[in-house]
Amino acid sequence: MISIDFSVGIAVYVALSLAVILIFWIFTAKQKDKDLTLDSRYIWFCSICTYTYINTKEDLISVCPRCGNYNKKSENS
């Protein structure tokens, strides 16, 4: 059997644990670098309070979250 000192065993355990966490962090950080884009059909402008908001439902009429006004999507946007 291999005999090692208790403090060396703890140091090896901590070093291996930190290495696993570092490797996991590096691989998950690559997934966060994806470029996010927003389609213009989801951007709505309220005609009453001029609030700009996002509604991901593809409806022709949307309700403003600020004032509650009904907004209709224009034909050219």
Biopython code that builds the backbone (N, CA, C, O; Angstrom):
import numpy as np
from Bio.PDB.StructureBuilder import StructureBuilder

atoms = [
    (1, "MET", "N", (0.833, -1.169, 0.000)),
    (1, "MET", "CA", (0.000, 0.000, 0.000)),
    (1, "MET", "C", (0.886, 1.243, 0.000)),
    (1, "MET", "O", (1.955, 1.267, 0.609)),
    (2, "ILE", "N", (0.413, 2.272, -0.698)),
    (2, "ILE", "CA", (1.159, 3.526, -0.759)),
    (2, "ILE", "C", (0.789, 4.368, 0.446)),
    (2, "ILE", "O", (-0.388, 4.618, 0.707)),
    (3, "SER", "N", (1.786, 4.796, 1.165)),
    (3, "SER", "CA", (1.522, 5.643, 2.333)),
    (3, "SER", "C", (1.898, 7.084, 1.993)),
    (3, "SER", "O", (3.003, 7.369, 1.533)),
    (4, "ILE", "N", (0.948, 7.975, 2.235)),
    (4, "ILE", "CA", (1.210, 9.404, 2.029)),
    (4, "ILE", "C", (0.783, 10.148, 3.281)),
    (4, "ILE", "O", (-0.007, 9.653, 4.085)),
    (5, "ASP", "N", (1.313, 11.323, 3.423)),
    (5, "ASP", "CA", (0.987, 12.162, 4.563)),
    (5, "ASP", "C", (-0.436, 12.708, 4.392)),
    (5, "ASP", "O", (-0.895, 12.904, 3.267)),
    (6, "PHE", "N", (-1.123, 12.950, 5.495)),
    (6, "PHE", "CA", (-2.500, 13.431, 5.462)),
    (6, "PHE", "C", (-2.604, 14.773, 4.746)),
    (6, "PHE", "O", (-3.534, 14.969, 3.964)),
    (7, "SER", "N", (-1.693, 15.691, 4.982)),
    (7, "SER", "CA", (-1.747, 17.014, 4.357)),
    (7, "SER", "C", (-1.499, 16.923, 2.843)),
    (7, "SER", "O", (-2.069, 17.703, 2.080)),
    (8, "VAL", "N", (-0.673, 16.000, 2.414)),
    (8, "VAL", "CA", (-0.444, 15.804, 0.990)),
    (8, "VAL", "C", (-1.704, 15.232, 0.337)),
    (8, "VAL", "O", (-2.062, 15.635, -0.770)),
    (9, "GLY", "N", (-2.363, 14.319, 0.994)),
    (9, "GLY", "CA", (-3.603, 13.750, 0.477)),
    (9, "GLY", "C", (-4.690, 14.812, 0.325)),
    (9, "GLY", "O", (-5.402, 14.833, -0.679)),
    (10, "ILE", "N", (-4.820, 15.682, 1.305)),
    (10, "ILE", "CA", (-5.794, 16.778, 1.233)),
    (10, "ILE", "C", (-5.431, 17.731, 0.104)),
    (10, "ILE", "O", (-6.313, 18.175, -0.631)),
    (11, "ALA", "N", (-4.168, 18.051, -0.048)),
    (11, "ALA", "CA", (-3.729, 18.957, -1.116)),
    (11, "ALA", "C", (-4.012, 18.358, -2.495)),
    (11, "ALA", "O", (-4.447, 19.073, -3.397)),
    (12, "VAL", "N", (-3.772, 17.069, -2.667)),
    (12, "VAL", "CA", (-4.046, 16.411, -3.939)),
    (12, "VAL", "C", (-5.553, 16.399, -4.207)),
    (12, "VAL", "O", (-5.985, 16.649, -5.333)),
    (13, "TYR", "N", (-6.348, 16.111, -3.185)),
    (13, "TYR", "CA", (-7.800, 16.102, -3.329)),
    (13, "TYR", "C", (-8.325, 17.488, -3.722)),
    (13, "TYR", "O", (-9.161, 17.597, -4.619)),
    (14, "VAL", "N", (-7.854, 18.525, -3.073)),
    (14, "VAL", "CA", (-8.291, 19.887, -3.388)),
    (14, "VAL", "C", (-7.830, 20.286, -4.787)),
    (14, "VAL", "O", (-8.590, 20.914, -5.523)),
    (15, "ALA", "N", (-6.616, 19.939, -5.165)),
    (15, "ALA", "CA", (-6.100, 20.287, -6.488)),
    (15, "ALA", "C", (-6.900, 19.592, -7.587)),
    (15, "ALA", "O", (-7.218, 20.216, -8.599)),
    (16, "LEU", "N", (-7.226, 18.336, -7.412)),
    (16, "LEU", "CA", (-8.023, 17.615, -8.404)),
    (16, "LEU", "C", (-9.450, 18.174, -8.487)),
    (16, "LEU", "O", (-10.012, 18.286, -9.576)),
    (17, "SER", "N", (-10.015, 18.514, -7.362)),
    (17, "SER", "CA", (-11.358, 19.096, -7.356)),
    (17, "SER", "C", (-11.373, 20.429, -8.093)),
    (17, "SER", "O", (-12.279, 20.690, -8.885)),
    (18, "LEU", "N", (-10.379, 21.271, -7.839)),
    (18, "LEU", "CA", (-10.299, 22.564, -8.530)),
    (18, "LEU", "C", (-10.053, 22.386, -10.027)),
    (18, "LEU", "O", (-10.563, 23.165, -10.833)),
    (19, "ALA", "N", (-9.288, 21.384, -10.403)),
    (19, "ALA", "CA", (-9.038, 21.126, -11.820)),
    (19, "ALA", "C", (-10.322, 20.705, -12.524)),
    (19, "ALA", "O", (-10.579, 21.133, -13.649)),
    (20, "VAL", "N", (-11.127, 19.876, -11.878)),
    (20, "VAL", "CA", (-12.398, 19.449, -12.474)),
    (20, "VAL", "C", (-13.335, 20.642, -12.618)),
    (20, "VAL", "O", (-13.988, 20.791, -13.651)),
    (21, "ILE", "N", (-13.409, 21.482, -11.609)),
    (21, "ILE", "CA", (-14.266, 22.679, -11.680)),
    (21, "ILE", "C", (-13.781, 23.619, -12.774)),
    (21, "ILE", "O", (-14.599, 24.182, -13.501)),
    (22, "LEU", "N", (-12.487, 23.800, -12.907)),
    (22, "LEU", "CA", (-11.927, 24.676, -13.940)),
    (22, "LEU", "C", (-12.240, 24.151, -15.334)),
    (22, "LEU", "O", (-12.613, 24.926, -16.215)),
    (23, "ILE", "N", (-12.096, 22.871, -15.544)),
    (23, "ILE", "CA", (-12.385, 22.275, -16.857)),
    (23, "ILE", "C", (-13.876, 22.410, -17.178)),
    (23, "ILE", "O", (-14.239, 22.744, -18.306)),
    (24, "PHE", "N", (-14.733, 22.154, -16.197)),
    (24, "PHE", "CA", (-16.172, 22.310, -16.401)),
    (24, "PHE", "C", (-16.516, 23.758, -16.736)),
    (24, "PHE", "O", (-17.344, 24.004, -17.613)),
    (25, "TRP", "N", (-15.901, 24.712, -16.060)),
    (25, "TRP", "CA", (-16.148, 26.136, -16.294)),
    (25, "TRP", "C", (-15.707, 26.552, -17.697)),
    (25, "TRP", "O", (-16.398, 27.332, -18.353)),
    (26, "ILE", "N", (-14.586, 26.051, -18.156)),
    (26, "ILE", "CA", (-14.079, 26.398, -19.495)),
    (26, "ILE", "C", (-15.029, 25.883, -20.569)),
    (26, "ILE", "O", (-15.318, 26.603, -21.524)),
    (27, "PHE", "N", (-15.518, 24.660, -20.436)),
    (27, "PHE", "CA", (-16.402, 24.103, -21.455)),
    (27, "PHE", "C", (-17.786, 24.753, -21.445)),
    (27, "PHE", "O", (-18.410, 24.879, -22.498)),
    (28, "THR", "N", (-18.266, 25.159, -20.293)),
    (28, "THR", "CA", (-19.571, 25.818, -20.254)),
    (28, "THR", "C", (-19.475, 27.276, -20.666)),
    (28, "THR", "O", (-20.472, 27.841, -21.116)),
    (29, "ALA", "N", (-18.325, 27.904, -20.532)),
    (29, "ALA", "CA", (-18.165, 29.299, -20.937)),
    (29, "ALA", "C", (-18.239, 29.433, -22.451)),
    (29, "ALA", "O", (-18.662, 30.477, -22.947)),
    (30, "LYS", "N", (-17.844, 28.423, -23.191)),
    (30, "LYS", "CA", (-17.919, 28.467, -24.647)),
    (30, "LYS", "C", (-19.365, 28.510, -25.126)),
    (30, "LYS", "O", (-19.652, 29.102, -26.167)),
    (31, "GLN", "N", (-20.266, 27.900, -24.392)),
    (31, "GLN", "CA", (-21.673, 27.900, -24.775)),
    (31, "GLN", "C", (-22.303, 29.268, -24.566)),
    (31, "GLN", "O", (-23.261, 29.606, -25.261)),
    (32, "LYS", "N", (-21.803, 30.059, -23.638)),
    (32, "LYS", "CA", (-22.364, 31.376, -23.354)),
    (32, "LYS", "C", (-21.921, 32.425, -24.366)),
    (32, "LYS", "O", (-22.486, 33.518, -24.390)),
    (33, "ASP", "N", (-20.937, 32.131, -25.193)),
    (33, "ASP", "CA", (-20.427, 33.088, -26.164)),
    (33, "ASP", "C", (-21.271, 33.159, -27.434)),
    (33, "ASP", "O", (-20.912, 33.872, -28.371)),
    (34, "LYS", "N", (-22.367, 32.445, -27.478)),
    (34, "LYS", "CA", (-23.204, 32.468, -28.666)),
    (34, "LYS", "C", (-23.816, 33.854, -28.834)),
    (34, "LYS", "O", (-24.207, 34.502, -27.864)),
    (35, "ASP", "N", (-23.889, 34.284, -30.070)),
    (35, "ASP", "CA", (-24.417, 35.598, -30.386)),
    (35, "ASP", "C", (-25.943, 35.575, -30.334)),
    (35, "ASP", "O", (-26.581, 34.746, -30.983)),
    (36, "LEU", "N", (-26.515, 36.479, -29.567)),
    (36, "LEU", "CA", (-27.960, 36.557, -29.449)),
    (36, "LEU", "C", (-28.487, 37.637, -30.383)),
    (36, "LEU", "O", (-27.968, 38.753, -30.408)),
    (37, "THR", "N", (-29.515, 37.304, -31.146)),
    (37, "THR", "CA", (-30.135, 38.272, -32.035)),
    (37, "THR", "C", (-31.631, 38.285, -31.773)),
    (37, "THR", "O", (-32.198, 37.320, -31.260)),
    (38, "LEU", "N", (-32.255, 39.391, -32.133)),
    (38, "LEU", "CA", (-33.685, 39.542, -31.941)),
    (38, "LEU", "C", (-34.321, 39.928, -33.259)),
    (38, "LEU", "O", (-33.903, 40.888, -33.905)),
    (39, "ASP", "N", (-35.318, 39.186, -33.649)),
    (39, "ASP", "CA", (-36.017, 39.454, -34.890)),
    (39, "ASP", "C", (-36.896, 40.691, -34.723)),
    (39, "ASP", "O", (-37.485, 40.900, -33.662)),
    (40, "SER", "N", (-36.982, 41.503, -35.766)),
    (40, "SER", "CA", (-37.728, 42.761, -35.670)),
    (40, "SER", "C", (-39.233, 42.538, -35.538)),
    (40, "SER", "O", (-39.946, 43.455, -35.131)),
    (41, "ARG", "N", (-39.731, 41.363, -35.864)),
    (41, "ARG", "CA", (-41.178, 41.136, -35.740)),
    (41, "ARG", "C", (-41.606, 40.973, -34.290)),
    (41, "ARG", "O", (-42.804, 40.994, -34.005)),
    (42, "TYR", "N", (-40.660, 40.810, -33.363)),
    (42, "TYR", "CA", (-40.990, 40.684, -31.944)),
    (42, "TYR", "C", (-40.874, 42.013, -31.197)),
    (42, "TYR", "O", (-41.222, 42.075, -30.017)),
    (43, "ILE", "N", (-40.402, 43.061, -31.838)),
    (43, "ILE", "CA", (-40.263, 44.363, -31.201)),
    (43, "ILE", "C", (-41.528, 45.170, -31.467)),
    (43, "ILE", "O", (-41.924, 45.366, -32.616)),
    (44, "TRP", "N", (-42.148, 45.630, -30.403)),
    (44, "TRP", "CA", (-43.398, 46.376, -30.503)),
    (44, "TRP", "C", (-43.194, 47.773, -29.921)),
    (44, "TRP", "O", (-42.401, 47.961, -28.999)),
    (45, "PHE", "N", (-43.919, 48.752, -30.468)),
    (45, "PHE", "CA", (-43.886, 50.127, -29.990)),
    (45, "PHE", "C", (-45.304, 50.532, -29.611)),
    (45, "PHE", "O", (-46.229, 50.409, -30.413)),
    (46, "CYS", "N", (-45.466, 51.007, -28.402)),
    (46, "CYS", "CA", (-46.786, 51.433, -27.952)),
    (46, "CYS", "C", (-47.088, 52.808, -28.540)),
    (46, "CYS", "O", (-46.247, 53.706, -28.490)),
    (47, "SER", "N", (-48.292, 52.972, -29.099)),
    (47, "SER", "CA", (-48.668, 54.245, -29.714)),
    (47, "SER", "C", (-49.133, 55.262, -28.685)),
    (47, "SER", "O", (-49.237, 56.444, -29.011)),
    (48, "ILE", "N", (-49.415, 54.855, -27.471)),
    (48, "ILE", "CA", (-49.884, 55.779, -26.436)),
    (48, "ILE", "C", (-48.722, 56.260, -25.551)),
    (48, "ILE", "O", (-48.481, 57.462, -25.440)),
    (49, "CYS", "N", (-48.019, 55.335, -24.934)),
    (49, "CYS", "CA", (-46.958, 55.721, -23.983)),
    (49, "CYS", "C", (-45.562, 55.656, -24.592)),
    (49, "CYS", "O", (-44.584, 55.918, -23.892)),
    (50, "THR", "N", (-45.441, 55.322, -25.852)),
    (50, "THR", "CA", (-44.180, 55.216, -26.610)),
    (50, "THR", "C", (-43.188, 54.239, -25.971)),
    (50, "THR", "O", (-41.975, 54.407, -26.103)),
    (51, "TYR", "N", (-43.692, 53.247, -25.299)),
    (51, "TYR", "CA", (-42.856, 52.219, -24.679)),
    (51, "TYR", "C", (-42.482, 51.176, -25.727)),
    (51, "TYR", "O", (-43.332, 50.743, -26.504)),
    (52, "THR", "N", (-41.236, 50.777, -25.749)),
    (52, "THR", "CA", (-40.766, 49.723, -26.643)),
    (52, "THR", "C", (-40.670, 48.435, -25.827)),
    (52, "THR", "O", (-40.029, 48.405, -24.776)),
    (53, "TYR", "N", (-41.303, 47.388, -26.309)),
    (53, "TYR", "CA", (-41.303, 46.131, -25.578)),
    (53, "TYR", "C", (-41.192, 44.955, -26.543)),
    (53, "TYR", "O", (-41.330, 45.105, -27.757)),
    (54, "ILE", "N", (-40.939, 43.790, -25.973)),
    (54, "ILE", "CA", (-40.757, 42.576, -26.761)),
    (54, "ILE", "C", (-41.917, 41.641, -26.477)),
    (54, "ILE", "O", (-42.257, 41.384, -25.322)),
    (55, "ASN", "N", (-42.519, 41.136, -27.542)),
    (55, "ASN", "CA", (-43.590, 40.152, -27.442)),
    (55, "ASN", "C", (-43.259, 39.043, -28.425)),
    (55, "ASN", "O", (-43.304, 39.257, -29.636)),
    (56, "THR", "N", (-42.929, 37.871, -27.926)),
    (56, "THR", "CA", (-42.481, 36.786, -28.795)),
    (56, "THR", "C", (-43.623, 36.026, -29.445)),
    (56, "THR", "O", (-43.386, 35.147, -30.273)),
    (57, "LYS", "N", (-44.850, 36.346, -29.085)),
    (57, "LYS", "CA", (-45.993, 35.727, -29.762)),
    (57, "LYS", "C", (-46.173, 36.411, -31.107)),
    (57, "LYS", "O", (-46.031, 37.629, -31.213)),
    (58, "GLU", "N", (-46.477, 35.649, -32.110)),
    (58, "GLU", "CA", (-46.646, 36.212, -33.451)),
    (58, "GLU", "C", (-48.099, 36.611, -33.674)),
    (58, "GLU", "O", (-48.763, 36.102, -34.578)),
    (59, "ASP", "N", (-48.581, 37.521, -32.845)),
    (59, "ASP", "CA", (-49.946, 38.025, -32.946)),
    (59, "ASP", "C", (-49.971, 39.297, -33.779)),
    (59, "ASP", "O", (-48.950, 39.959, -33.962)),
    (60, "LEU", "N", (-51.159, 39.626, -34.279)),
    (60, "LEU", "CA", (-51.325, 40.891, -34.993)),
    (60, "LEU", "C", (-51.592, 42.030, -34.028)),
    (60, "LEU", "O", (-51.320, 43.187, -34.347)),
    (61, "ILE", "N", (-52.123, 41.719, -32.849)),
    (61, "ILE", "CA", (-52.416, 42.723, -31.830)),
    (61, "ILE", "C", (-51.717, 42.303, -30.548)),
    (61, "ILE", "O", (-51.726, 41.131, -30.169)),
    (62, "SER", "N", (-51.109, 43.286, -29.886)),
    (62, "SER", "CA", (-50.388, 43.027, -28.654)),
    (62, "SER", "C", (-50.804, 44.052, -27.597)),
    (62, "SER", "O", (-51.209, 45.165, -27.934)),
    (63, "VAL", "N", (-50.706, 43.681, -26.335)),
    (63, "VAL", "CA", (-51.051, 44.569, -25.234)),
    (63, "VAL", "C", (-49.760, 45.113, -24.630)),
    (63, "VAL", "O", (-48.846, 44.357, -24.297)),
    (64, "CYS", "N", (-49.702, 46.436, -24.494)),
    (64, "CYS", "CA", (-48.525, 47.076, -23.894)),
    (64, "CYS", "C", (-48.441, 46.701, -22.416)),
    (64, "CYS", "O", (-49.432, 46.825, -21.696)),
    (65, "PRO", "N", (-47.272, 46.244, -21.949)),
    (65, "PRO", "CA", (-47.153, 45.867, -20.538)),
    (65, "PRO", "C", (-47.145, 47.067, -19.596)),
    (65, "PRO", "O", (-47.386, 46.903, -18.400)),
    (66, "ARG", "N", (-46.875, 48.253, -20.098)),
    (66, "ARG", "CA", (-46.826, 49.436, -19.243)),
    (66, "ARG", "C", (-48.201, 50.070, -19.059)),
    (66, "ARG", "O", (-48.627, 50.291, -17.925)),
    (67, "CYS", "N", (-48.906, 50.367, -20.157)),
    (67, "CYS", "CA", (-50.161, 51.108, -20.044)),
    (67, "CYS", "C", (-51.397, 50.271, -20.359)),
    (67, "CYS", "O", (-52.513, 50.712, -20.085)),
    (68, "GLY", "N", (-51.231, 49.077, -20.925)),
    (68, "GLY", "CA", (-52.359, 48.220, -21.225)),
    (68, "GLY", "C", (-53.042, 48.521, -22.547)),
    (68, "GLY", "O", (-54.088, 47.943, -22.841)),
    (69, "ASN", "N", (-52.480, 49.402, -23.342)),
    (69, "ASN", "CA", (-53.042, 49.751, -24.649)),
    (69, "ASN", "C", (-52.864, 48.599, -25.631)),
    (69, "ASN", "O", (-51.866, 47.879, -25.594)),
    (70, "TYR", "N", (-53.852, 48.440, -26.511)),
    (70, "TYR", "CA", (-53.745, 47.442, -27.580)),
    (70, "TYR", "C", (-53.021, 48.071, -28.750)),
    (70, "TYR", "O", (-53.370, 49.171, -29.180)),
    (71, "ASN", "N", (-52.022, 47.388, -29.266)),
    (71, "ASN", "CA", (-51.231, 47.880, -30.393)),
    (71, "ASN", "C", (-51.335, 46.897, -31.557)),
    (71, "ASN", "O", (-51.300, 45.680, -31.372)),
    (72, "LYS", "N", (-51.462, 47.450, -32.748)),
    (72, "LYS", "CA", (-51.535, 46.635, -33.952)),
    (72, "LYS", "C", (-50.211, 46.744, -34.694)),
    (72, "LYS", "O", (-49.649, 47.831, -34.827)),
    (73, "LYS", "N", (-49.726, 45.622, -35.169)),
    (73, "LYS", "CA", (-48.471, 45.613, -35.912)),
    (73, "LYS", "C", (-48.718, 46.204, -37.298)),
    (73, "LYS", "O", (-49.658, 45.815, -37.991)),
    (74, "SER", "N", (-47.864, 47.147, -37.693)),
    (74, "SER", "CA", (-48.028, 47.757, -39.006)),
    (74, "SER", "C", (-47.622, 46.774, -40.090)),
    (74, "SER", "O", (-46.908, 45.808, -39.825)),
    (75, "GLU", "N", (-48.070, 47.015, -41.290)),
    (75, "GLU", "CA", (-47.829, 46.101, -42.419)),
    (75, "GLU", "C", (-46.370, 46.041, -42.831)),
    (75, "GLU", "O", (-45.902, 44.980, -43.243)),
    (76, "ASN", "N", (-45.626, 47.149, -42.733)),
    (76, "ASN", "CA", (-44.258, 47.196, -43.238)),
    (76, "ASN", "C", (-43.217, 46.840, -42.184)),
    (76, "ASN", "O", (-42.025, 46.917, -42.482)),
    (77, "SER", "N", (-43.594, 46.460, -40.983)),
    (77, "SER", "CA", (-42.586, 46.115, -39.980)),
    (77, "SER", "C", (-42.656, 44.683, -39.555)),
    (77, "SER", "O", (-41.868, 44.248, -38.715)),
]
sb = StructureBuilder()
sb.init_structure("model")
sb.init_model(0)
sb.init_chain("A")
sb.init_seg("    ")
for serial, (resi, resn, name, xyz) in enumerate(atoms, 1):
    if name == "N":
        sb.init_residue(resn, " ", resi, " ")
    sb.init_atom(name, np.array(xyz, "f"), 0.0, 1.0, " ", f" {name:<3s}", serial, name[0])
structure = sb.get_structure()
